[in-house]
């Protein structure tokens, strides 16, 4: 009897140990937020004041490039929050005015480089960075590090990944901050190493003293996106929910969470969450249209898709390089193969890197040219880029070309990178799954 | 400046990617005389293309059935049409968003092979060029294809609307061999089944006295007892395997898996202290019934006619027995050797402890649906074999160092 009691005790201890192994070993350290807005509404109000101040400075001193730069920075900051192309376009205009009024070799060089990168307009960036490097008054060390990091971005978005990483590393050597860690996270994610990418996100958070709430929320959204693309949907949803809690009212976090509800099959809750977003941007309209379509409500789907079509047309007219990738997504689902192929080529021309090539591959598939799609993906594979999407394109192309073994192999590679790559609910993920 | 920089990163992070519409998938099960097609078409795409109702009622089913009949054609390579019968149709959620799900029986005209045909597919793709239809082989017994994982056959999209299928000549022997290989693989990968059997064998050479293991049987009775336990386990699992597979019963996997972990726990306790001495064969037979249910889940969907199904069950069971015999052939000398050691109680108790911990870990994993460190270790190939080898080596070293007087 004593022996049986001992055995029962041992069993209880083992079960307890197993149960405890499910819990995280350590609790994350509490975050103390620094300055900055507590929620989205406060951030918008704060931005409005900054923009008003910038506008005032421009009115007071229209010939001073620093006035235009401060207005552009405020507009870019609001665009970061709202995704507004109106603000991006106004920021670009302010920066152009600033550059026009500056002496040769001077002007809002770094902000202009940032602005151009933001709207995916790569050609002017190298010249701006070059001018900045030759400025009569040398920039301080953190500005030089940021300029170097932007040079790394330029390399990354033109398909020179090894050079980009070397440049990021050199920039980190000059002055390491969260911005470099976030870039490295993006780099590792696209090279098929989500663990290293997540480690960089953690490093970015750890290296920031007194972070702001929007900063932390954006890091959490980035973290969730990495989890999403590696198939950890539960982890991703938890990160998106945390982002929403840290910085309430942010439409991006709401949209990310809505898509997770849709992916779980709760399309009613997803649609309610999407449509609660005030003045939804066209990418949200697309997500709503796709969700309605999955339920079989064709009329509602078409209505939202038509609204999105108008939104993308307007954005394409404003800032074509920045809009073309999203307009392509729209065309791939709601448009015609010819239109999608034209946009895919335009998108690739603007930013000739992995994502652009993968989307070109999808468009080629839809246009009925699987051989071209397979050739496009062969270029991606040779570059070191490793995303589930490229192998999905390859798998479909191989299946259409009558090569089932190659299709099986490509699907296995996609699943190795993302165990949910073939989940039918992927078609409902419109945010962060790339 | 950091805030500005971060603005870039946030916008860059939202770079676009392709969000395609969901695909259709057609799973083909090849029989000797006909083909069964399991058709999955995303409900949203069906509604978008046809405007038809997607409600679960007879009228919507009739419309969907007629639409499928108009948009799917199968013919012999020389153009003779096959008969297509939609046997089941409905709107249901299989994985992800809801689908139009249909099961069709494709039958060739008299004299034509059921393994060579052309599929003419217009459903969705004729109206929607970006839609993609994947055709996979779910099973092909006479083609020697029985794994769980469906194999890609081909795909259609846009203007590509015809798929030529040629599965080669039928060979029943291939199916039987594939079923045997599947059975071997299934049991070799089923660490829990093997651990149960070996744990049950641990005290088999011993005699129970007053609630303890005392003394041991002579070699011949011990071997007979071991053979009896093994035969009883085989009879038990074969019975449920045949019954479940033959009648096509669908059993929920989680309760069966939990019950299997419990059988190991009971066997581990029995190896430590006799709780059913002399009745091991009956217990092995009873617990074998549970293990057979798990085996059956791997084979129940294969084979479309009685001959194929019988051969599949026979081959699968043969594969299981072959591996089981090999494991027993390896474990038997070890069990007999260790039972005759002065440290026999230590080895038996250690073996029981390993089995008990593994059983609890599996039990916990299967109840909570969370993996844990013990199962991650035990599920690795050769961990349990390595542990048994360590016991044996240690015994050999100790036997040489402390020879029996």
Interface residues (C-beta under 8 A of the other chain):
Chain A: X3 X4 X7 X10 X11 X14 X15 X18 X19 X21 X22 X73 X76 X77 X79 X80 X83 X110 X111 X114 X117 X118 X142 X143 X146 X149 X150 X153 X177 X178 X179 X182 X183 X186 X212 X215 X218 X221 X222 X225 X252 X263 X265 X267 X283 X286 X290 X293 X294 X295 X296 X297 X298 X301 X322 X325 X326 X328 X329 X332 X333 X336 X337 X340 X347 X355 X358 X359 X362 X365 X366 X367 X368 X389 X396 X399 X400 X402 X404 X407 X408 X411 X423 X424 X425 X426 X427 X428 X429 X430 X431 X432 X433 X434
Chain B: X1 X2 X3 X4 X5 X6 X7 X8 X9 X10 X11 X12 X13 X14 X15 X16 X17 X18 X19 X20 X21 X22 X23 X42 X43 X44 X45 X46 X47 X48 X51 X54 X93 X95 X96 X97 X98 X99 X129 X130 X132 X134 X151 X152 X153 X154 X155 X156 X157 X158 X159 X160 X269 X272 X273 X356 X357 X360 X361 X364 X368 X370 X372 X373 X374
